[in-house]
């Protein structure tokens, strides 16, 4: 499978992720219509978005500009290796 390169398909993919998130969040709130659930869902979404920003922007621009991540797995492996080398 090749990477998507057509701009309209990339934008469509982004909106499909948005739709999936809205549907999943909406269904969760329909199943459990409580303020606590809505608050915790909001905190979870915000936290994951901030981690994504950390993984792909902060590390590349402030921690190690020479390292380019190919995904979240690559980021986690980098952080694990970095932690081991810092302990030594």
N, CA and C of each residue as an Amber inpcrd file, in Angstrom:
protein
   264
   0.8470000  -1.1720000   0.0000000   0.0000000   0.0000000   0.0000000
   0.8990000   1.2440000   0.0000000   0.5910000   2.1850000  -0.8520000
   1.4020000   3.3930000  -0.9660000   0.8070000   4.5210000  -0.1290000
   1.6080000   5.5590000   0.0750000   1.1450000   6.7350000   0.7950000
   0.1500000   7.5180000  -0.0570000  -0.7840000   8.1590000   0.6160000
  -1.7260000   9.0270000  -0.0840000  -1.0000000  10.3220000  -0.4160000
  -1.0350000  10.7390000  -1.6660000  -0.3420000  11.9660000  -2.0600000
  -1.2830000  13.0090000  -2.6460000  -2.4690000  12.6150000  -3.0300000
  -3.4090000  13.5560000  -3.6260000  -3.9970000  14.4480000  -2.5220000
  -3.8770000  15.7700000  -2.6490000  -4.3370000  16.6790000  -1.5840000
  -5.8050000  16.4930000  -1.1880000  -6.6760000  16.2600000  -2.1460000
  -8.1010000  16.0950000  -1.8050000  -8.3370000  14.8190000  -0.9930000
  -7.6000000  13.7620000  -1.3000000  -7.7370000  12.5270000  -0.5180000
  -7.1860000  12.6940000   0.8920000  -6.1130000  13.4500000   1.0370000
  -5.5470000  13.7090000   2.3650000  -6.5430000  14.4910000   3.2090000
  -7.1810000  15.4950000   2.6100000  -8.1770000  16.2820000   3.3300000
  -9.3840000  15.4150000   3.6820000  -9.8220000  14.5740000   2.7480000
 -10.9310000  13.6530000   3.0190000 -10.5940000  12.7350000   4.1960000
  -9.3870000  12.2220000   4.2090000  -8.9580000  11.3390000   5.3040000
  -9.0220000  12.0700000   6.6460000  -8.5760000  13.3250000   6.6610000
  -8.6400000  14.1120000   7.8900000 -10.0710000  14.2850000   8.3750000
 -10.9840000  14.5910000   7.4440000 -12.3800000  14.7670000   7.8370000
 -13.0320000  13.4510000   8.2430000 -12.5830000  12.3390000   7.6850000
 -13.0940000  11.0420000   8.1250000 -12.6660000  10.7440000   9.5630000
 -11.4410000  11.1310000   9.9150000 -11.0110000  10.9890000  11.3140000
 -11.8650000  11.8640000  12.2250000 -12.1400000  13.0850000  11.7800000
 -12.9930000  13.9830000  12.5580000 -14.3900000  13.3810000  12.7270000
 -14.9610000  12.8610000  11.6500000 -16.2780000  12.2380000  11.7130000
 -16.2890000  11.0420000  12.6660000 -15.2690000  10.2040000  12.5910000
 -15.1760000   9.0420000  13.4900000 -15.1150000   9.4930000  14.9470000
 -14.3460000  10.5220000  15.2220000 -14.2450000  11.0290000  16.5890000
 -15.5500000  11.6160000  17.0910000 -16.2320000  12.3790000  16.2350000
 -17.5160000  12.9700000  16.6180000 -18.5580000  11.8820000  16.8560000
 -18.6120000  10.8940000  15.9690000 -19.5760000   9.8050000  16.1410000
 -19.2930000   8.9930000  17.4060000 -18.0410000   8.6570000  17.6370000
 -17.6950000   7.8740000  18.8260000 -18.0040000   8.6580000  20.1030000
 -17.6560000   9.9360000  20.1050000 -17.9320000  10.7660000  21.2840000
 -19.4340000  10.9150000  21.4940000 -20.1450000  11.1600000  20.4070000
 -21.5930000  11.3070000  20.5160000 -22.2670000  10.0510000  21.0200000
 -21.8690000   8.9020000  20.4900000 -22.4560000   7.6440000  20.9570000
 -22.1280000   7.3770000  22.4210000 -20.9200000   7.6950000  22.8230000
 -20.5520000   7.5200000  24.2250000 -21.4330000   8.3850000  25.1260000
 -21.6600000   9.6270000  24.7040000 -22.4890000  10.5200000  25.5160000
 -23.9660000  10.1350000  25.4710000 -24.4170000   9.5200000  24.3790000
 -25.7950000   9.0260000  24.3250000 -25.9590000   7.8390000  25.2720000
 -24.9580000   6.9690000  25.3190000 -25.0180000   5.8020000  26.2100000
 -24.8850000   6.1810000  27.6730000 -24.0940000   7.2100000  27.9540000
 -23.8520000   7.6500000  29.3350000 -23.9600000   9.1690000  29.4080000
 -25.1890000   9.7040000  29.3930000 -25.3750000  11.1560000  29.3650000
 -25.1480000  11.7990000  30.7450000 -23.8870000  11.8970000  31.1070000
 -23.5190000  12.4750000  32.4040000 -22.4390000  13.5260000  32.1850000
 -22.4630000  14.5690000  33.0210000 -21.4480000  15.6320000  32.9070000
 -20.0550000  15.1040000  33.1850000 -19.9380000  14.1490000  34.0850000
 -18.6300000  13.5810000  34.4070000 -18.0370000  12.8740000  33.1900000
 -18.8560000  12.1140000  32.4870000 -18.3940000  11.4050000  31.2930000
 -17.9850000  12.4130000  30.2180000 -18.7830000  13.4550000  30.0190000
 -18.4590000  14.4840000  29.0230000 -17.1470000  15.1870000  29.3810000
 -16.9560000  15.5000000  30.6470000 -15.7280000  16.1550000  31.0870000
 -14.5150000  15.2520000  30.8780000 -14.6160000  14.0050000  31.3060000
 -13.4910000  13.0740000  31.1510000 -13.1800000  12.8050000  29.6840000
 -14.2010000  12.7400000  28.8450000 -13.9870000  12.5730000  27.4090000
 -13.2470000  13.7790000  26.8410000 -13.6480000  14.9650000  27.2510000
 -12.9600000  16.1840000  26.8150000 -11.5040000  16.2090000  27.2460000
 -11.2440000  15.8230000  28.4820000  -9.8650000  15.7800000  28.9860000
  -9.0480000  14.7570000  28.2040000  -9.6270000  13.5980000  27.9100000
  -8.9140000  12.5550000  27.1610000  -8.5710000  13.0340000  25.7550000
  -9.5290000  13.6410000  25.0650000  -9.2840000  14.1330000  23.7050000
  -8.2150000  15.2150000  23.7160000  -8.3240000  16.1560000  24.6470000
  -7.3430000  17.2410000  24.7540000  -5.9450000  16.6750000  25.0520000
  -5.8680000  15.7280000  25.9660000  -4.5780000  15.1510000  26.3490000
  -3.9220000  14.3990000  25.1920000  -4.6900000  13.6160000  24.4510000
  -4.1320000  12.9050000  23.3070000  -3.6670000  13.8740000  22.2250000
  -4.4220000  14.9450000  22.0230000  -4.0070000  15.9480000  21.0340000
  -2.7010000  16.6100000  21.4570000  -2.5580000  16.9160000  22.7330000
  -1.3240000  17.5250000  23.2280000  -0.1520000  16.5540000  23.1280000
  -0.3800000  15.2530000  23.3840000   0.6930000  14.2720000  23.2460000
   1.1300000  14.1650000  21.7920000   0.1750000  14.1950000  20.8770000
   0.4950000  14.1270000  19.4560000   1.3680000  15.3260000  19.0630000
   0.9980000  16.5120000  19.5480000   1.7890000  17.7210000  19.3070000
   3.1950000  17.5440000  19.8860000   3.2830000  17.0260000  21.1040000
   4.5720000  16.7760000  21.7470000   5.4160000  15.8200000  20.9210000
   4.7870000  14.7270000  20.4650000   5.5290000  13.6900000  19.7520000
   6.0700000  14.1710000  18.4130000   5.3060000  14.9850000  17.7070000
   5.7070000  15.3270000  16.3420000   6.1830000  16.7550000  16.1600000
   6.0630000  17.5960000  17.1500000   6.5590000  18.9640000  16.9860000
   7.6140000  19.2970000  18.0320000   7.2740000  19.1180000  19.2800000
   8.1780000  19.5220000  20.3650000   9.4820000  18.7360000  20.3120000
   9.4060000  17.4210000  20.1680000  10.6370000  16.6260000  20.1540000
  11.5030000  17.0030000  18.9570000  10.9140000  17.1430000  17.7730000
  11.6960000  17.4480000  16.5680000  12.2560000  18.8660000  16.5780000
  11.5710000  19.8080000  17.2050000  12.0240000  21.1940000  17.1530000
  12.8230000  21.6350000  18.3760000  12.6340000  20.9770000  19.5190000
  13.3060000  21.4240000  20.7370000  14.2200000  20.3880000  21.3800000
  13.9260000  19.1010000  21.2060000  14.7160000  18.0650000  21.8680000
  15.8140000  17.5320000  20.9620000  15.4560000  17.1080000  19.7500000
  16.4270000  16.5080000  18.8300000  16.0330000  16.8260000  17.3860000
  16.4840000  17.9620000  16.8620000  16.0990000  18.3700000  15.5030000
  16.5590000  17.4010000  14.4130000  17.5250000  16.5480000  14.6910000
  18.0250000  15.6420000  13.6620000  17.1640000  14.3880000  13.5070000
  16.3240000  14.0920000  14.4880000  15.5320000  12.8650000  14.4340000
  14.1780000  13.1360000  13.8030000  13.7810000  12.3070000  12.8350000
  12.4830000  12.4150000  12.1660000  11.6720000  11.1680000  12.4780000
  10.5110000  11.3500000  13.0600000   9.6530000  10.2390000  13.4440000
   8.7830000   9.8110000  12.2790000   8.4920000   8.5200000  12.2040000
   7.6150000   8.0130000  11.1500000   6.2440000   7.6470000  11.7140000
   6.0600000   7.7800000  12.9970000   4.7740000   7.4620000  13.6180000
   4.9210000   7.4320000  15.1260000   3.8250000   7.1580000  15.8170000
   3.8660000   7.1380000  17.2790000   4.7520000   6.0110000  17.8090000
   4.7940000   4.8790000  17.1090000   5.6710000   3.7830000  17.5340000
   7.1270000   4.2260000  17.4580000   7.4820000   4.9030000  16.3910000
   8.8350000   5.4220000  16.2340000   9.1730000   6.3920000  17.3610000
   8.2200000   7.2340000  17.7090000   8.4220000   8.1940000  18.7960000
   8.6460000   7.4730000  20.1280000   7.8180000   6.4770000  20.4230000
   7.9510000   5.7580000  21.6890000   9.2860000   5.0080000  21.7590000
   9.7070000   4.3830000  20.6660000  10.9960000   3.6950000  20.6510000
  12.1430000   4.6860000  20.8690000  12.0440000   5.8550000  20.2440000
  13.0620000   6.8900000  20.4210000  13.1500000   7.3000000  21.8880000
  11.9880000   7.5360000  22.5130000  11.9870000   7.9650000  23.9110000
  12.5250000   6.8720000  24.8330000  12.1960000   5.6140000  24.5390000
  12.7090000   4.5210000  25.3530000  14.2260000   4.3860000  25.2250000
  14.7310000   4.4720000  23.9880000  16.1910000   4.3990000  23.7730000
  16.8990000   5.5680000  24.4130000  16.3160000   6.7370000  24.3000000
  16.9090000   7.9470000  24.8720000  16.9720000   7.8360000  26.3940000
  15.9160000   7.2770000  26.9960000  15.8810000   7.1040000  28.4440000
  16.9600000   6.1420000  28.9330000  17.1810000   5.0920000  28.1720000
  18.2280000   4.1180000  28.5390000  19.6160000   4.7310000  28.4430000
  19.8520000   5.5110000  27.3850000  21.1740000   6.1070000  27.2130000
  21.4180000   7.2120000  28.2410000  20.3490000   7.8660000  28.7280000
  20.5020000   8.9070000  29.7370000  20.8380000   8.2960000  31.0830000
  20.3560000   7.0530000  31.3320000  20.6340000   6.3800000  32.6140000
  22.0770000   5.9090000  32.7010000  22.6990000   5.6420000  31.5720000
  24.0460000   5.0690000  31.5690000  25.1020000   6.0870000  31.9120000
